[in-house]
């Protein structure tokens, strides 16, 4: 397993590649993974391994098993917040001490988006100004990260068009992106901070949302 740690403005970001064996997983997590399909087991082990790296960097080494909530997100120990994502051989985890925010992270392979994806995920305003395939993919990824960050408070599915974003030029440094939420059910919108970066053949996005 190859790992990289980044001190990110939203917390500690762990990027791990080529996870072939579980890394620092709790025995209860290993027992759960044995019941999964091969694909699901590989995703779970990679994501939890990345999360273990991030949490250890925050000082949480002798940790309890991390469960999963009804949305499939990790249930972190009291005092910590975090999010995980996994694509191909790369898994990422974003974790932080709980300071009244929830986190979201997403990783996507750089590729040409499927036909019709832009129309599915972008608002009319976004469609008018986002036409580069890489930017479309970054928009998709960032909206996924935003959903993960706000879902714990909203407790419902959030449609892609409930978030409108303005992306920076993509680079290997995490750069701020603007996010405006217009929630379909009229809920008060949490304040969102978001970033995006290009890491080799993947795009990684993060979001931090104030807790309602």
C-alpha positions as CSV (number, residue, x, y, z in Angstrom):
1,X,0.0,0.0,0.0
2,X,1.3,3.5,-0.9
3,X,0.0,6.3,1.2
4,X,0.2,10.1,1.2
5,X,-0.9,12.5,3.9
6,X,-2.0,16.1,3.2
7,X,-2.7,18.6,5.9
8,X,-5.8,20.1,4.2
9,X,-7.8,23.2,5.4
10,X,-10.7,20.8,6.1
11,X,-8.7,18.2,8.0
12,X,-6.3,15.4,7.3
13,X,-6.5,13.9,3.8
14,X,-5.1,10.4,3.3
15,X,-4.6,9.1,-0.2
16,X,-3.8,5.4,-0.5
17,X,-3.1,3.4,-3.6
18,X,-2.8,-0.3,-4.3
19,X,-4.4,-1.6,-1.1
20,X,-4.0,-5.4,-1.3
21,X,-4.2,-6.2,2.4
22,X,-6.2,-4.4,5.2
23,X,-4.2,-1.7,6.9
24,X,-4.9,-1.1,10.7
25,X,-8.5,-2.3,10.4
26,X,-10.4,-3.3,13.6
27,X,-11.2,-7.0,13.9
28,X,-14.9,-6.2,13.7
29,X,-14.4,-4.4,10.4
30,X,-12.5,-7.4,9.0
31,X,-15.3,-9.7,10.1
32,X,-17.8,-7.5,8.3
33,X,-15.8,-7.4,5.1
34,X,-15.7,-11.2,4.9
35,X,-19.5,-11.1,4.1
36,X,-19.2,-8.7,1.2
37,X,-18.9,-9.4,-2.5
38,X,-15.3,-9.3,-3.8
39,X,-15.8,-5.8,-5.3
40,X,-17.5,-4.4,-2.2
41,X,-14.9,-6.0,0.0
42,X,-12.0,-4.4,-1.9
43,X,-13.8,-0.9,-1.8
44,X,-14.5,-1.3,1.9
45,X,-11.0,-2.4,2.9
46,X,-9.4,0.4,0.8
47,X,-11.6,3.1,2.2
48,X,-11.3,2.0,5.8
49,X,-7.5,1.7,5.4
50,X,-7.3,5.3,4.2
51,X,-9.5,6.3,7.1
52,X,-7.3,4.5,9.6
53,X,-4.3,6.4,8.2
54,X,-6.1,9.8,8.6
55,X,-7.4,9.1,12.1
56,X,-4.0,7.8,13.3
57,X,-2.5,11.1,12.1
58,X,-5.1,12.9,14.2
59,X,-3.9,10.8,17.2
60,X,-6.7,8.1,17.2
61,X,-4.7,4.9,17.1
62,X,-6.4,2.5,19.5
63,X,-9.8,3.1,18.0
64,X,-13.2,1.3,18.1
65,X,-14.7,-0.3,15.0
66,X,-16.1,2.2,12.6
67,X,-19.7,1.3,11.6
68,X,-21.8,2.5,8.6
69,X,-24.9,4.6,8.7
70,X,-28.1,4.1,6.7
71,X,-26.6,6.1,3.8
72,X,-23.4,3.9,3.7
73,X,-21.3,6.7,5.3
74,X,-18.8,5.8,8.0
75,X,-19.8,6.3,11.6
76,X,-16.8,7.8,13.3
77,X,-16.0,7.8,17.0
78,X,-17.3,10.7,19.1
79,X,-15.2,13.7,18.6
80,X,-14.3,13.0,15.0
81,X,-15.8,13.6,11.6
82,X,-14.8,12.1,8.2
83,X,-15.7,10.9,4.8
84,X,-14.2,8.3,2.4
85,X,-14.3,7.6,-1.4
86,X,-12.7,4.9,-3.6
87,X,-12.1,4.5,-7.3
88,X,-10.0,1.8,-9.0
89,X,-6.7,1.5,-7.1
90,X,-7.1,4.8,-5.2
91,X,-8.9,5.4,-1.9
92,X,-9.1,8.7,-0.1
93,X,-10.3,9.7,3.4
94,X,-10.8,13.1,4.9
95,X,-11.0,13.3,8.7
96,X,-10.9,16.0,11.3
97,X,-11.7,16.7,15.0
98,X,-15.4,17.6,15.4
99,X,-15.7,21.4,15.4
100,X,-19.3,21.7,14.3
101,X,-18.7,20.8,10.7
102,X,-19.5,17.7,8.5
103,X,-17.1,16.6,5.8
104,X,-17.4,15.1,2.3
105,X,-14.7,13.8,0.0
106,X,-14.9,12.3,-3.5
107,X,-12.4,10.9,-6.0
108,X,-13.1,10.3,-9.7
109,X,-10.9,8.8,-12.5
110,X,-10.1,11.3,-15.2
111,X,-12.1,10.2,-18.2
112,X,-14.5,11.6,-20.7
113,X,-17.9,11.8,-19.0
114,X,-20.7,9.7,-20.4
115,X,-23.0,11.3,-22.9
116,X,-25.8,13.2,-21.2
117,X,-24.0,13.5,-17.8
118,X,-23.6,17.3,-18.1
119,X,-27.3,17.8,-18.7
120,X,-28.1,15.5,-15.8
121,X,-25.9,17.2,-13.1
122,X,-25.5,20.8,-14.2
123,X,-27.9,23.7,-13.7
124,X,-28.8,25.9,-16.6
125,X,-26.4,28.5,-15.5
126,X,-23.6,25.9,-15.2
127,X,-24.4,24.4,-18.6
128,X,-23.9,27.9,-20.1
129,X,-20.3,28.2,-18.7
130,X,-19.0,24.7,-18.2
131,X,-18.3,22.7,-21.4
132,X,-14.8,21.2,-20.8
133,X,-15.0,17.5,-20.1
134,X,-12.5,17.7,-17.2
135,X,-14.5,20.5,-15.6
136,X,-17.8,18.6,-16.0
137,X,-16.1,15.7,-14.2
138,X,-14.9,18.0,-11.5
139,X,-18.4,19.4,-11.1
140,X,-19.8,15.9,-10.7
141,X,-17.2,15.0,-8.1
142,X,-17.6,18.2,-6.1
143,X,-21.4,17.8,-6.0
144,X,-20.9,14.3,-4.7
145,X,-18.6,15.7,-2.0
146,X,-21.1,18.4,-1.1
147,X,-23.9,15.8,-0.8
148,X,-21.8,13.7,1.6
149,X,-21.1,16.8,3.7
150,X,-24.7,18.0,4.0
151,X,-26.6,14.7,4.0
152,X,-26.0,14.1,7.8
153,X,-28.0,17.2,8.5
154,X,-30.6,17.0,5.8
155,X,-31.2,13.2,6.1
156,X,-32.5,13.0,2.5
157,X,-31.4,12.6,-1.1
158,X,-30.0,15.8,-2.5
159,X,-30.4,16.3,-6.3
160,X,-27.4,17.5,-8.3
161,X,-29.2,20.7,-9.3
162,X,-29.7,21.8,-5.7
163,X,-26.0,22.8,-5.7
164,X,-24.5,25.4,-8.1
165,X,-20.7,25.6,-8.3
166,X,-18.0,27.8,-9.8
167,X,-14.8,25.9,-10.4
168,X,-11.3,27.2,-10.5
169,X,-8.7,26.1,-13.0
170,X,-7.6,22.6,-12.0
171,X,-4.1,22.0,-10.6
172,X,-2.3,19.7,-8.2
173,X,-2.9,22.1,-5.4
174,X,-6.3,22.2,-3.6
175,X,-8.0,25.3,-4.8
176,X,-11.2,26.9,-3.4
177,X,-14.4,26.4,-5.4
178,X,-17.6,28.4,-4.8
179,X,-20.8,26.5,-3.9
180,X,-24.3,27.9,-3.7
181,X,-27.1,25.7,-2.3
182,X,-30.8,26.1,-3.3
183,X,-32.5,23.3,-1.4
184,X,-35.6,22.0,-3.0
185,X,-37.6,21.7,0.3
186,X,-36.7,25.2,1.5
187,X,-34.4,24.1,4.3
188,X,-31.8,26.6,5.6
189,X,-28.7,26.1,3.6
190,X,-25.5,25.3,5.6
191,X,-22.4,27.2,4.7
192,X,-20.2,25.3,2.4
193,X,-16.4,25.4,1.9
194,X,-15.1,23.4,-1.0
195,X,-11.9,22.5,-2.8
196,X,-10.8,20.7,-5.9
197,X,-7.4,19.3,-7.1
198,X,-6.0,17.1,-9.9
199,X,-3.8,14.2,-8.7
200,X,-2.4,12.3,-11.6
201,X,-5.3,10.4,-13.2
202,X,-7.8,11.4,-10.5
203,X,-9.8,14.4,-9.4
204,X,-10.2,14.8,-5.7
205,X,-12.8,17.2,-4.2
206,X,-13.7,18.1,-0.6
207,X,-16.5,19.9,1.1
208,X,-17.0,21.1,4.7
209,X,-20.5,22.1,5.8
210,X,-21.6,23.9,8.9
211,X,-23.8,21.6,11.0
212,X,-27.5,22.6,11.3
